[in-house]
Amino acid sequence: MKTKKITVRTSRREELIDITGEILAFVRKSGVNDGKITIFIPHTTAAVTINENADPTVQSDITFTLNKLVPKLPEYHHLEGNSDAHVKSSIIGCSQDIFITDGSLLLGTWQGIYFCEFDGPRNRTAILRID
């Protein structure tokens, strides 16, 4: 088992940041040829997802759709004013598991791993664990 924390610096309230390269570098450095990596986001207003990394408009479309589904409203009861971010994090989820095969991530041709910020800008953490 190998574990690493990475820092993700976000620059906007909502954004999806491609962290595939950093995760792949950790897998290759680990020397693990076959196994599984878990990406865990220990924040209640952030998430992680796997989606298309060929066309950057997909990320903005995801954010646009989430804002339509879960708008920032003054009627929320949470005093910090970021209830929409908590709901979006719950919808997307705080972890992903990806198989490692032949020392590489088993992702589809167009897939990338995205850190999802819903209450930035902030310095965030993603925890990587290879089993």
Secondary structure, 3 states (H helix, E strand, C coil): CEEEEEEEECCCCCEEEECHHHHHHHHHHHCCCCEEEEEECCCCCEEEEEEECCCCHHHHHHHHHHHHHCCCCCCCCCCCCCHHHHHHHHHHCCEEEEEEECCEECCCCCEEEEEEECCCCCEEEEEEEEC
